[in-house]
Amino acid sequence: MFEDFRKQMDDNAFNEGQEGPPPEQNAKPPRGNFLGLTPVQRFIVAFLVLLMTVILGILFLMVTNRIVLPSSL
């Protein structure tokens, strides 16, 4: 079994006629694709993070009695 694998590797290891294109040394990802998101998706994620921060901040202030909701609602 292992001899068959070794034969296959020896036969296919250095086939110089079947090489693909050379790898690019300084390949950079396409510009504007941070974490694979489009600009609109990045804006939505940033907005949701801001909204969650504001909501959690207000809840923290309410729990620690730094601010109190008006009782005349």
PDB file of N, H, CA, C and O in Angstrom:
ATOM      1  N   MET A   1       0.824  -1.185   0.000  1.00  0.00           N
ATOM      2  CA  MET A   1       0.000   0.000   0.000  1.00  0.00           C
ATOM      3  C   MET A   1       0.873   1.255   0.000  1.00  0.00           C
ATOM      4  O   MET A   1       0.680   2.149  -0.824  1.00  0.00           O
ATOM      5  N   PHE A   2       1.835   1.320   0.928  1.00  0.00           N
ATOM      6  H   PHE A   2       1.992   0.594   1.597  1.00  0.00           H
ATOM      7  CA  PHE A   2       2.687   2.503   0.980  1.00  0.00           C
ATOM      8  C   PHE A   2       3.618   2.573  -0.225  1.00  0.00           C
ATOM      9  O   PHE A   2       4.008   3.661  -0.648  1.00  0.00           O
ATOM     10  N   GLU A   3       3.972   1.423  -0.773  1.00  0.00           N
ATOM     11  H   GLU A   3       3.655   0.539  -0.429  1.00  0.00           H
ATOM     12  CA  GLU A   3       4.834   1.418  -1.961  1.00  0.00           C
ATOM     13  C   GLU A   3       4.114   2.062  -3.138  1.00  0.00           C
ATOM     14  O   GLU A   3       4.732   2.765  -3.937  1.00  0.00           O
ATOM     15  N   ASP A   4       2.796   1.824  -3.248  1.00  0.00           N
ATOM     16  H   ASP A   4       2.294   1.253  -2.598  1.00  0.00           H
ATOM     17  CA  ASP A   4       2.024   2.444  -4.327  1.00  0.00           C
ATOM     18  C   ASP A   4       2.006   3.962  -4.181  1.00  0.00           C
ATOM     19  O   ASP A   4       2.131   4.692  -5.165  1.00  0.00           O
ATOM     20  N   PHE A   5       1.849   4.428  -2.946  1.00  0.00           N
ATOM     21  H   PHE A   5       1.747   3.835  -2.147  1.00  0.00           H
ATOM     22  CA  PHE A   5       1.869   5.871  -2.711  1.00  0.00           C
ATOM     23  C   PHE A   5       3.229   6.456  -3.068  1.00  0.00           C
ATOM     24  O   PHE A   5       3.314   7.530  -3.664  1.00  0.00           O
ATOM     25  N   ARG A   6       4.282   5.752  -2.705  1.00  0.00           N
ATOM     26  H   ARG A   6       4.213   4.879  -2.221  1.00  0.00           H
ATOM     27  CA  ARG A   6       5.624   6.242  -3.009  1.00  0.00           C
ATOM     28  C   ARG A   6       5.847   6.301  -4.518  1.00  0.00           C
ATOM     29  O   ARG A   6       6.447   7.253  -5.017  1.00  0.00           O
ATOM     30  N   LYS A   7       5.373   5.299  -5.243  1.00  0.00           N
ATOM     31  H   LYS A   7       4.886   4.525  -4.838  1.00  0.00           H
ATOM     32  CA  LYS A   7       5.524   5.297  -6.706  1.00  0.00           C
ATOM     33  C   LYS A   7       4.759   6.470  -7.320  1.00  0.00           C
ATOM     34  O   LYS A   7       5.262   7.148  -8.216  1.00  0.00           O
ATOM     35  N   GLN A   8       3.557   6.700  -6.836  1.00  0.00           N
ATOM     36  H   GLN A   8       3.149   6.150  -6.108  1.00  0.00           H
ATOM     37  CA  GLN A   8       2.775   7.809  -7.364  1.00  0.00           C
ATOM     38  C   GLN A   8       3.450   9.140  -7.088  1.00  0.00           C
ATOM     39  O   GLN A   8       3.476  10.021  -7.947  1.00  0.00           O
ATOM     40  N   MET A   9       3.992   9.284  -5.895  1.00  0.00           N
ATOM     41  H   MET A   9       3.971   8.568  -5.197  1.00  0.00           H
ATOM     42  CA  MET A   9       4.676  10.522  -5.557  1.00  0.00           C
ATOM     43  C   MET A   9       5.946  10.689  -6.385  1.00  0.00           C
ATOM     44  O   MET A   9       6.253  11.797  -6.826  1.00  0.00           O
ATOM     45  N   ASP A  10       6.689   9.603  -6.601  1.00  0.00           N
ATOM     46  H   ASP A  10       6.441   8.703  -6.243  1.00  0.00           H
ATOM     47  CA  ASP A  10       7.910   9.693  -7.396  1.00  0.00           C
ATOM     48  C   ASP A  10       7.588  10.015  -8.850  1.00  0.00           C
ATOM     49  O   ASP A  10       8.318  10.767  -9.494  1.00  0.00           O
ATOM     50  N   ASP A  11       6.508   9.456  -9.365  1.00  0.00           N
ATOM     51  H   ASP A  11       5.915   8.845  -8.841  1.00  0.00           H
ATOM     52  CA  ASP A  11       6.140   9.691 -10.761  1.00  0.00           C
ATOM     53  C   ASP A  11       5.623  11.119 -10.969  1.00  0.00           C
ATOM     54  O   ASP A  11       5.906  11.728 -12.000  1.00  0.00           O
ATOM     55  N   ASN A  12       4.875  11.655 -10.012  1.00  0.00           N
ATOM     56  H   ASN A  12       4.645  11.160  -9.174  1.00  0.00           H
ATOM     57  CA  ASN A  12       4.223  12.950 -10.190  1.00  0.00           C
ATOM     58  C   ASN A  12       4.937  14.110  -9.499  1.00  0.00           C
ATOM     59  O   ASN A  12       4.530  15.261  -9.659  1.00  0.00           O
ATOM     60  N   ALA A  13       5.974  13.835  -8.748  1.00  0.00           N
ATOM     61  H   ALA A  13       6.305  12.900  -8.618  1.00  0.00           H
ATOM     62  CA  ALA A  13       6.586  14.883  -7.928  1.00  0.00           C
ATOM     63  C   ALA A  13       7.250  15.966  -8.759  1.00  0.00           C
ATOM     64  O   ALA A  13       7.091  17.148  -8.454  1.00  0.00           O
ATOM     65  N   PHE A  14       7.977  15.608  -9.784  1.00  0.00           N
ATOM     66  H   PHE A  14       8.106  14.648 -10.031  1.00  0.00           H
ATOM     67  CA  PHE A  14       8.782  16.596 -10.508  1.00  0.00           C
ATOM     68  C   PHE A  14       8.471  16.602 -11.992  1.00  0.00           C
ATOM     69  O   PHE A  14       9.386  16.554 -12.813  1.00  0.00           O
ATOM     70  N   ASN A  15       7.198  16.661 -12.351  1.00  0.00           N
ATOM     71  H   ASN A  15       6.455  16.700 -11.684  1.00  0.00           H
ATOM     72  CA  ASN A  15       6.819  16.802 -13.753  1.00  0.00           C
ATOM     73  C   ASN A  15       6.942  18.274 -14.107  1.00  0.00           C
ATOM     74  O   ASN A  15       6.085  19.078 -13.740  1.00  0.00           O
ATOM     75  N   GLU A  16       8.003  18.627 -14.816  1.00  0.00           N
ATOM     76  H   GLU A  16       8.699  17.974 -15.114  1.00  0.00           H
ATOM     77  CA  GLU A  16       8.248  20.032 -15.104  1.00  0.00           C
ATOM     78  C   GLU A  16       7.381  20.551 -16.239  1.00  0.00           C
ATOM     79  O   GLU A  16       7.190  21.762 -16.350  1.00  0.00           O
ATOM     80  N   GLY A  17       6.857  19.690 -17.073  1.00  0.00           N
ATOM     81  H   GLY A  17       7.012  18.706 -16.982  1.00  0.00           H
ATOM     82  CA  GLY A  17       6.038  20.137 -18.187  1.00  0.00           C
ATOM     83  C   GLY A  17       4.636  20.520 -17.770  1.00  0.00           C
ATOM     84  O   GLY A  17       3.932  21.180 -18.535  1.00  0.00           O
ATOM     85  N   GLN A  18       4.208  20.132 -16.589  1.00  0.00           N
ATOM     86  H   GLN A  18       4.780  19.596 -15.967  1.00  0.00           H
ATOM     87  CA  GLN A  18       2.826  20.365 -16.170  1.00  0.00           C
ATOM     88  C   GLN A  18       2.723  21.372 -15.033  1.00  0.00           C
ATOM     89  O   GLN A  18       1.763  21.333 -14.262  1.00  0.00           O
ATOM     90  N   GLU A  19       3.669  22.247 -14.919  1.00  0.00           N
ATOM     91  H   GLU A  19       4.448  22.278 -15.545  1.00  0.00           H
ATOM     92  CA  GLU A  19       3.602  23.251 -13.859  1.00  0.00           C
ATOM     93  C   GLU A  19       2.585  24.319 -14.213  1.00  0.00           C
ATOM     94  O   GLU A  19       2.366  24.632 -15.383  1.00  0.00           O
ATOM     95  N   GLY A  20       1.975  24.866 -13.189  1.00  0.00           N
ATOM     96  H   GLY A  20       2.153  24.611 -12.238  1.00  0.00           H
ATOM     97  CA  GLY A  20       1.034  25.958 -13.372  1.00  0.00           C
ATOM     98  C   GLY A  20       1.778  27.274 -13.444  1.00  0.00           C
ATOM     99  O   GLY A  20       3.007  27.286 -13.508  1.00  0.00           O
ATOM    100  N   PRO A  21       1.063  28.369 -13.436  1.00  0.00           N
ATOM    101  CA  PRO A  21       1.728  29.676 -13.460  1.00  0.00           C
ATOM    102  C   PRO A  21       2.526  29.876 -12.172  1.00  0.00           C
ATOM    103  O   PRO A  21       2.161  29.341 -11.126  1.00  0.00           O
ATOM    104  N   PRO A  22       3.599  30.634 -12.245  1.00  0.00           N
ATOM    105  CA  PRO A  22       4.412  30.836 -11.036  1.00  0.00           C
ATOM    106  C   PRO A  22       3.635  31.637  -9.993  1.00  0.00           C
ATOM    107  O   PRO A  22       2.885  32.549 -10.343  1.00  0.00           O
ATOM    108  N   PRO A  23       3.811  31.302  -8.720  1.00  0.00           N
ATOM    109  CA  PRO A  23       3.084  32.043  -7.681  1.00  0.00           C
ATOM    110  C   PRO A  23       3.606  33.469  -7.576  1.00  0.00           C
ATOM    111  O   PRO A  23       4.800  33.727  -7.728  1.00  0.00           O
ATOM    112  N   GLU A  24       2.696  34.374  -7.317  1.00  0.00           N
ATOM    113  H   GLU A  24       1.726  34.164  -7.194  1.00  0.00           H
ATOM    114  CA  GLU A  24       3.084  35.772  -7.193  1.00  0.00           C
ATOM    115  C   GLU A  24       3.686  36.001  -5.814  1.00  0.00           C
ATOM    116  O   GLU A  24       3.129  35.565  -4.806  1.00  0.00           O
ATOM    117  N   GLN A  25       4.811  36.676  -5.773  1.00  0.00           N
ATOM    118  H   GLN A  25       5.264  37.030  -6.592  1.00  0.00           H
ATOM    119  CA  GLN A  25       5.507  36.887  -4.515  1.00  0.00           C
ATOM    120  C   GLN A  25       4.788  37.892  -3.623  1.00  0.00           C
ATOM    121  O   GLN A  25       4.686  37.688  -2.413  1.00  0.00           O
ATOM    122  N   ASN A  26       4.299  38.953  -4.201  1.00  0.00           N
ATOM    123  H   ASN A  26       4.382  39.119  -5.183  1.00  0.00           H
ATOM    124  CA  ASN A  26       3.681  40.021  -3.420  1.00  0.00           C
ATOM    125  C   ASN A  26       2.196  40.122  -3.716  1.00  0.00           C
ATOM    126  O   ASN A  26       1.688  41.209  -3.989  1.00  0.00           O
ATOM    127  N   ALA A  27       1.508  39.011  -3.665  1.00  0.00           N
ATOM    128  H   ALA A  27       1.921  38.128  -3.443  1.00  0.00           H
ATOM    129  CA  ALA A  27       0.076  39.031  -3.954  1.00  0.00           C
ATOM    130  C   ALA A  27      -0.665  39.724  -2.816  1.00  0.00           C
ATOM    131  O   ALA A  27      -0.537  39.328  -1.658  1.00  0.00           O
ATOM    132  N   LYS A  28      -1.431  40.747  -3.140  1.00  0.00           N
ATOM    133  H   LYS A  28      -1.534  41.068  -4.082  1.00  0.00           H
ATOM    134  CA  LYS A  28      -2.196  41.481  -2.152  1.00  0.00           C
ATOM    135  C   LYS A  28      -3.681  41.230  -2.400  1.00  0.00           C
ATOM    136  O   LYS A  28      -4.099  41.064  -3.546  1.00  0.00           O
ATOM    137  N   PRO A  29      -4.477  41.202  -1.332  1.00  0.00           N
ATOM    138  CA  PRO A  29      -5.914  41.039  -1.540  1.00  0.00           C
ATOM    139  C   PRO A  29      -6.486  42.275  -2.225  1.00  0.00           C
ATOM    140  O   PRO A  29      -5.904  43.356  -2.136  1.00  0.00           O
ATOM    141  N   PRO A  30      -7.607  42.130  -2.898  1.00  0.00           N
ATOM    142  CA  PRO A  30      -8.215  43.283  -3.562  1.00  0.00           C
ATOM    143  C   PRO A  30      -8.498  44.393  -2.564  1.00  0.00           C
ATOM    144  O   PRO A  30      -8.921  44.139  -1.436  1.00  0.00           O
ATOM    145  N   ARG A  31      -8.261  45.613  -2.987  1.00  0.00           N
ATOM    146  H   ARG A  31      -7.917  45.819  -3.903  1.00  0.00           H
ATOM    147  CA  ARG A  31      -8.435  46.757  -2.096  1.00  0.00           C
ATOM    148  C   ARG A  31      -9.918  46.973  -1.787  1.00  0.00           C
ATOM    149  O   ARG A  31     -10.773  46.821  -2.660  1.00  0.00           O
ATOM    150  N   GLY A  32     -10.205  47.324  -0.555  1.00  0.00           N
ATOM    151  H   GLY A  32      -9.511  47.448   0.154  1.00  0.00           H
ATOM    152  CA  GLY A  32     -11.577  47.606  -0.158  1.00  0.00           C
ATOM    153  C   GLY A  32     -12.352  46.386   0.293  1.00  0.00           C
ATOM    154  O   GLY A  32     -13.577  46.449   0.401  1.00  0.00           O
ATOM    155  N   ASN A  33     -11.689  45.297   0.557  1.00  0.00           N
ATOM    156  H   ASN A  33     -10.694  45.246   0.470  1.00  0.00           H
ATOM    157  CA  ASN A  33     -12.361  44.090   1.003  1.00  0.00           C
ATOM    158  C   ASN A  33     -11.850  43.683   2.377  1.00  0.00           C
ATOM    159  O   ASN A  33     -11.270  42.608   2.528  1.00  0.00           O
ATOM    160  N   PHE A  34     -12.057  44.523   3.372  1.00  0.00           N
ATOM    161  H   PHE A  34     -12.529  45.396   3.249  1.00  0.00           H
ATOM    162  CA  PHE A  34     -11.639  44.212   4.736  1.00  0.00           C
ATOM    163  C   PHE A  34     -12.545  43.128   5.287  1.00  0.00           C
ATOM    164  O   PHE A  34     -13.761  43.310   5.347  1.00  0.00           O
ATOM    165  N   LEU A  35     -11.976  42.010   5.687  1.00  0.00           N
ATOM    166  H   LEU A  35     -10.988  41.863   5.638  1.00  0.00           H
ATOM    167  CA  LEU A  35     -12.699  40.839   6.199  1.00  0.00           C
ATOM    168  C   LEU A  35     -13.713  40.309   5.190  1.00  0.00           C
ATOM    169  O   LEU A  35     -14.690  39.665   5.571  1.00  0.00           O
ATOM    170  N   GLY A  36     -13.488  40.573   3.927  1.00  0.00           N
ATOM    171  H   GLY A  36     -12.694  41.096   3.618  1.00  0.00           H
ATOM    172  CA  GLY A  36     -14.380  40.067   2.897  1.00  0.00           C
ATOM    173  C   GLY A  36     -15.706  40.798   2.816  1.00  0.00           C
ATOM    174  O   GLY A  36     -16.666  40.273   2.252  1.00  0.00           O
ATOM    175  N   LEU A  37     -15.777  41.997   3.370  1.00  0.00           N
ATOM    176  H   LEU A  37     -14.998  42.424   3.829  1.00  0.00           H
ATOM    177  CA  LEU A  37     -17.032  42.750   3.374  1.00  0.00           C
ATOM    178  C   LEU A  37     -16.969  43.904   2.386  1.00  0.00           C
ATOM    179  O   LEU A  37     -15.911  44.487   2.146  1.00  0.00           O
ATOM    180  N   THR A  38     -18.107  44.211   1.831  1.00  0.00           N
ATOM    181  H   THR A  38     -18.966  43.738   2.026  1.00  0.00           H
ATOM    182  CA  THR A  38     -18.207  45.383   0.962  1.00  0.00           C
ATOM    183  C   THR A  38     -18.300  46.631   1.842  1.00  0.00           C
ATOM    184  O   THR A  38     -18.557  46.516   3.041  1.00  0.00           O
ATOM    185  N   PRO A  39     -18.098  47.809   1.274  1.00  0.00           N
ATOM    186  CA  PRO A  39     -18.187  49.032   2.092  1.00  0.00           C
ATOM    187  C   PRO A  39     -19.538  49.210   2.787  1.00  0.00           C
ATOM    188  O   PRO A  39     -19.586  49.682   3.923  1.00  0.00           O
ATOM    189  N   VAL A  40     -20.610  48.846   2.137  1.00  0.00           N
ATOM    190  H   VAL A  40     -20.572  48.462   1.215  1.00  0.00           H
ATOM    191  CA  VAL A  40     -21.942  48.990   2.757  1.00  0.00           C
ATOM    192  C   VAL A  40     -22.067  48.040   3.944  1.00  0.00           C
ATOM    193  O   VAL A  40     -22.595  48.421   4.989  1.00  0.00           O
ATOM    194  N   GLN A  41     -21.586  46.814   3.792  1.00  0.00           N
ATOM    195  H   GLN A  41     -21.157  46.505   2.944  1.00  0.00           H
ATOM    196  CA  GLN A  41     -21.644  45.856   4.891  1.00  0.00           C
ATOM    197  C   GLN A  41     -20.779  46.305   6.061  1.00  0.00           C
ATOM    198  O   GLN A  41     -21.160  46.135   7.218  1.00  0.00           O
ATOM    199  N   ARG A  42     -19.609  46.881   5.762  1.00  0.00           N
ATOM    200  H   ARG A  42     -19.299  47.019   4.822  1.00  0.00           H
ATOM    201  CA  ARG A  42     -18.738  47.391   6.829  1.00  0.00           C
ATOM    202  C   ARG A  42     -19.418  48.532   7.576  1.00  0.00           C
ATOM    203  O   ARG A  42     -19.315  48.618   8.800  1.00  0.00           O
ATOM    204  N   PHE A  43     -20.113  49.410   6.852  1.00  0.00           N
ATOM    205  H   PHE A  43     -20.197  49.340   5.858  1.00  0.00           H
ATOM    206  CA  PHE A  43     -20.835  50.509   7.492  1.00  0.00           C
ATOM    207  C   PHE A  43     -21.919  49.972   8.414  1.00  0.00           C
ATOM    208  O   PHE A  43     -22.080  50.463   9.532  1.00  0.00           O
ATOM    209  N   ILE A  44     -22.661  48.975   7.962  1.00  0.00           N
ATOM    210  H   ILE A  44     -22.530  48.577   7.054  1.00  0.00           H
ATOM    211  CA  ILE A  44     -23.730  48.408   8.784  1.00  0.00           C
ATOM    212  C   ILE A  44     -23.154  47.772  10.044  1.00  0.00           C
ATOM    213  O   ILE A  44     -23.713  47.938  11.128  1.00  0.00           O
ATOM    214  N   VAL A  45     -22.050  47.049   9.917  1.00  0.00           N
ATOM    215  H   VAL A  45     -21.596  46.914   9.036  1.00  0.00           H
ATOM    216  CA  VAL A  45     -21.422  46.435  11.090  1.00  0.00           C
ATOM    217  C   VAL A  45     -20.936  47.513  12.059  1.00  0.00           C
ATOM    218  O   VAL A  45     -21.131  47.389  13.268  1.00  0.00           O
ATOM    219  N   ALA A  46     -20.310  48.561  11.542  1.00  0.00           N
ATOM    220  H   ALA A  46     -20.152  48.661  10.560  1.00  0.00           H
ATOM    221  CA  ALA A  46     -19.830  49.643  12.409  1.00  0.00           C
ATOM    222  C   ALA A  46     -21.000  50.342  13.093  1.00  0.00           C
ATOM    223  O   ALA A  46     -20.913  50.679  14.274  1.00  0.00           O
ATOM    224  N   PHE A  47     -22.082  50.562  12.372  1.00  0.00           N
ATOM    225  H   PHE A  47     -22.153  50.289  11.412  1.00  0.00           H
ATOM    226  CA  PHE A  47     -23.257  51.211  12.958  1.00  0.00           C
ATOM    227  C   PHE A  47     -23.867  50.346  14.057  1.00  0.00           C
ATOM    228  O   PHE A  47     -24.256  50.865  15.103  1.00  0.00           O
ATOM    229  N   LEU A  48     -23.954  49.038  13.836  1.00  0.00           N
ATOM    230  H   LEU A  48     -23.638  48.616  12.986  1.00  0.00           H
ATOM    231  CA  LEU A  48     -24.514  48.148  14.854  1.00  0.00           C
ATOM    232  C   LEU A  48     -23.628  48.092  16.096  1.00  0.00           C
ATOM    233  O   LEU A  48     -24.134  48.020  17.216  1.00  0.00           O
ATOM    234  N   VAL A  49     -22.317  48.124  15.905  1.00  0.00           N
ATOM    235  H   VAL A  49     -21.906  48.182  14.995  1.00  0.00           H
ATOM    236  CA  VAL A  49     -21.407  48.145  17.059  1.00  0.00           C
ATOM    237  C   VAL A  49     -21.595  49.438  17.845  1.00  0.00           C
ATOM    238  O   VAL A  49     -21.624  49.414  19.076  1.00  0.00           O
ATOM    239  N   LEU A  50     -21.725  50.570  17.146  1.00  0.00           N
ATOM    240  H   LEU A  50     -21.702  50.589  16.146  1.00  0.00           H
ATOM    241  CA  LEU A  50     -21.978  51.843  17.817  1.00  0.00           C
ATOM    242  C   LEU A  50     -23.298  51.817  18.576  1.00  0.00           C
ATOM    243  O   LEU A  50     -23.365  52.258  19.723  1.00  0.00           O
ATOM    244  N   LEU A  51     -24.339  51.305  17.945  1.00  0.00           N
ATOM    245  H   LEU A  51     -24.284  50.946  17.013  1.00  0.00           H
ATOM    246  CA  LEU A  51     -25.650  51.244  18.576  1.00  0.00           C
ATOM    247  C   LEU A  51     -25.627  50.354  19.815  1.00  0.00           C
ATOM    248  O   LEU A  51     -26.209  50.709  20.840  1.00  0.00           O
ATOM    249  N   MET A  52     -24.971  49.217  19.736  1.00  0.00           N
ATOM    250  H   MET A  52     -24.499  48.928  18.904  1.00  0.00           H
ATOM    251  CA  MET A  52     -24.884  48.324  20.890  1.00  0.00           C
ATOM    252  C   MET A  52     -24.091  48.966  22.026  1.00  0.00           C
ATOM    253  O   MET A  52     -24.424  48.781  23.196  1.00  0.00           O
ATOM    254  N   THR A  53     -23.040  49.722  21.685  1.00  0.00           N
ATOM    255  H   THR A  53     -22.769  49.872  20.735  1.00  0.00           H
ATOM    256  CA  THR A  53     -22.250  50.410  22.705  1.00  0.00           C
ATOM    257  C   THR A  53     -23.085  51.471  23.411  1.00  0.00           C
ATOM    258  O   THR A  53     -23.019  51.596  24.634  1.00  0.00           O
ATOM    259  N   VAL A  54     -23.858  52.227  22.665  1.00  0.00           N
ATOM    260  H   VAL A  54     -23.911  52.125  21.672  1.00  0.00           H
ATOM    261  CA  VAL A  54     -24.703  53.258  23.257  1.00  0.00           C
ATOM    262  C   VAL A  54     -25.760  52.626  24.162  1.00  0.00           C
ATOM    263  O   VAL A  54     -25.974  53.092  25.281  1.00  0.00           O
ATOM    264  N   ILE A  55     -26.408  51.589  23.697  1.00  0.00           N
ATOM    265  H   ILE A  55     -26.234  51.210  22.788  1.00  0.00           H
ATOM    266  CA  ILE A  55     -27.454  50.931  24.487  1.00  0.00           C
ATOM    267  C   ILE A  55     -26.871  50.334  25.765  1.00  0.00           C
ATOM    268  O   ILE A  55     -27.439  50.498  26.844  1.00  0.00           O
ATOM    269  N   LEU A  56     -25.733  49.639  25.645  1.00  0.00           N
ATOM    270  H   LEU A  56     -25.271  49.506  24.769  1.00  0.00           H
ATOM    271  CA  LEU A  56     -25.123  49.057  26.843  1.00  0.00           C
ATOM    272  C   LEU A  56     -24.652  50.133  27.809  1.00  0.00           C
ATOM    273  O   LEU A  56     -24.733  49.952  29.024  1.00  0.00           O
ATOM    274  N   GLY A  57     -24.159  51.254  27.284  1.00  0.00           N
ATOM    275  H   GLY A  57     -24.093  51.402  26.297  1.00  0.00           H
ATOM    276  CA  GLY A  57     -23.749  52.354  28.149  1.00  0.00           C
ATOM    277  C   GLY A  57     -24.915  52.938  28.918  1.00  0.00           C
ATOM    278  O   GLY A  57     -24.800  53.206  30.114  1.00  0.00           O
ATOM    279  N   ILE A  58     -26.033  53.136  28.245  1.00  0.00           N
ATOM    280  H   ILE A  58     -26.126  52.918  27.273  1.00  0.00           H
ATOM    281  CA  ILE A  58     -27.231  53.673  28.907  1.00  0.00           C
ATOM    282  C   ILE A  58     -27.744  52.691  29.958  1.00  0.00           C
ATOM    283  O   ILE A  58     -28.126  53.102  31.054  1.00  0.00           O
ATOM    284  N   LEU A  59     -27.756  51.399  29.636  1.00  0.00           N
ATOM    285  H   LEU A  59     -27.445  51.065  28.746  1.00  0.00           H
ATOM    286  CA  LEU A  59     -28.203  50.406  30.613  1.00  0.00           C
ATOM    287  C   LEU A  59     -27.272  50.372  31.826  1.00  0.00           C
ATOM    288  O   LEU A  59     -27.736  50.238  32.958  1.00  0.00           O
ATOM    289  N   PHE A  60     -25.981  50.491  31.599  1.00  0.00           N
ATOM    290  H   PHE A  60     -25.604  50.600  30.679  1.00  0.00           H
ATOM    291  CA  PHE A  60     -25.037  50.518  32.713  1.00  0.00           C
ATOM    292  C   PHE A  60     -25.282  51.731  33.603  1.00  0.00           C
ATOM    293  O   PHE A  60     -25.264  51.616  34.829  1.00  0.00           O
ATOM    294  N   LEU A  61     -25.510  52.893  32.994  1.00  0.00           N
ATOM    295  H   LEU A  61     -25.524  52.986  31.998  1.00  0.00           H
ATOM    296  CA  LEU A  61     -25.789  54.090  33.787  1.00  0.00           C
ATOM    297  C   LEU A  61     -27.089  53.956  34.576  1.00  0.00           C
ATOM    298  O   LEU A  61     -27.189  54.461  35.695  1.00  0.00           O
ATOM    299  N   MET A  62     -28.084  53.280  34.003  1.00  0.00           N
ATOM    300  H   MET A  62     -28.002  52.870  33.094  1.00  0.00           H
ATOM    301  CA  MET A  62     -29.342  53.083  34.717  1.00  0.00           C
ATOM    302  C   MET A  62     -29.163  52.106  35.877  1.00  0.00           C
ATOM    303  O   MET A  62     -29.747  52.301  36.943  1.00  0.00           O
ATOM    304  N   VAL A  63     -28.374  51.073  35.685  1.00  0.00           N
ATOM    305  H   VAL A  63     -27.900  50.914  34.819  1.00  0.00           H
ATOM    306  CA  VAL A  63     -28.159  50.083  36.743  1.00  0.00           C
ATOM    307  C   VAL A  63     -27.393  50.697  37.904  1.00  0.00           C
ATOM    308  O   VAL A  63     -27.677  50.388  39.061  1.00  0.00           O
ATOM    309  N   THR A  64     -26.440  51.549  37.619  1.00  0.00           N
ATOM    310  H   THR A  64     -26.210  51.800  36.679  1.00  0.00           H
ATOM    311  CA  THR A  64     -25.648  52.165  38.686  1.00  0.00           C
ATOM    312  C   THR A  64     -26.299  53.430  39.240  1.00  0.00           C
ATOM    313  O   THR A  64     -25.679  54.130  40.039  1.00  0.00           O
ATOM    314  N   ASN A  65     -27.516  53.737  38.842  1.00  0.00           N
ATOM    315  H   ASN A  65     -28.020  53.168  38.193  1.00  0.00           H
ATOM    316  CA  ASN A  65     -28.285  54.901  39.303  1.00  0.00           C
ATOM    317  C   ASN A  65     -27.583  56.224  39.028  1.00  0.00           C
ATOM    318  O   ASN A  65     -27.722  57.164  39.810  1.00  0.00           O
ATOM    319  N   ARG A  66     -26.848  56.315  37.958  1.00  0.00           N
ATOM    320  H   ARG A  66     -26.734  55.551  37.323  1.00  0.00           H
ATOM    321  CA  ARG A  66     -26.239  57.589  37.555  1.00  0.00           C
ATOM    322  C   ARG A  66     -27.273  58.439  36.817  1.00  0.00           C
ATOM    323  O   ARG A  66     -27.255  59.668  36.888  1.00  0.00           O
ATOM    324  N   ILE A  67     -28.170  57.756  36.109  1.00  0.00           N
ATOM    325  H   ILE A  67     -28.185  56.758  36.052  1.00  0.00           H
ATOM    326  CA  ILE A  67     -29.287  58.458  35.471  1.00  0.00           C
ATOM    327  C   ILE A  67     -30.566  57.702  35.849  1.00  0.00           C
ATOM    328  O   ILE A  67     -30.545  56.496  36.094  1.00  0.00           O
ATOM    329  N   VAL A  68     -31.650  58.428  35.888  1.00  0.00           N
ATOM    330  H   VAL A  68     -31.667  59.408  35.688  1.00  0.00           H
ATOM    331  CA  VAL A  68     -32.938  57.838  36.253  1.00  0.00           C
ATOM    332  C   VAL A  68     -33.949  58.277  35.206  1.00  0.00           C
ATOM    333  O   VAL A  68     -33.972  59.442  34.810  1.00  0.00           O
ATOM    334  N   LEU A  69     -34.770  57.362  34.766  1.00  0.00           N
ATOM    335  H   LEU A  69     -34.752  56.415  35.088  1.00  0.00           H
ATOM    336  CA  LEU A  69     -35.827  57.722  33.819  1.00  0.00           C
ATOM    337  C   LEU A  69     -36.879  58.566  34.535  1.00  0.00           C
ATOM    338  O   LEU A  69     -37.167  58.325  35.708  1.00  0.00           O
ATOM    339  N   PRO A  70     -37.453  59.546  33.852  1.00  0.00           N
ATOM    340  CA  PRO A  70     -38.515  60.348  34.481  1.00  0.00           C
ATOM    341  C   PRO A  70     -39.741  59.480  34.778  1.00  0.00           C
ATOM    342  O   PRO A  70     -40.134  58.647  33.962  1.00  0.00           O
ATOM    343  N   SER A  71     -40.326  59.680  35.928  1.00  0.00           N
ATOM    344  H   SER A  71     -40.007  60.357  36.591  1.00  0.00           H
ATOM    345  CA  SER A  71     -41.456  58.835  36.336  1.00  0.00           C
ATOM    346  C   SER A  71     -42.792  59.360  35.811  1.00  0.00           C
ATOM    347  O   SER A  71     -43.823  58.721  36.023  1.00  0.00           O
ATOM    348  N   SER A  72     -42.796  60.484  35.146  1.00  0.00           N
ATOM    349  H   SER A  72     -41.958  61.003  34.974  1.00  0.00           H
ATOM    350  CA  SER A  72     -44.052  61.055  34.654  1.00  0.00           C
ATOM    351  C   SER A  72     -44.397  60.575  33.241  1.00  0.00           C
ATOM    352  O   SER A  72     -45.197  61.211  32.554  1.00  0.00           O
ATOM    353  N   LEU A  73     -43.819  59.490  32.813  1.00  0.00           N
ATOM    354  H   LEU A  73     -43.169  58.973  33.371  1.00  0.00           H
ATOM    355  CA  LEU A  73     -44.151  58.965  31.480  1.00  0.00           C
ATOM    356  C   LEU A  73     -45.447  58.318  31.530  1.00  0.00           C
ATOM    357  O   LEU A  73     -45.922  57.806  30.516  1.00  0.00           O
TER     358      LEU A  73
END
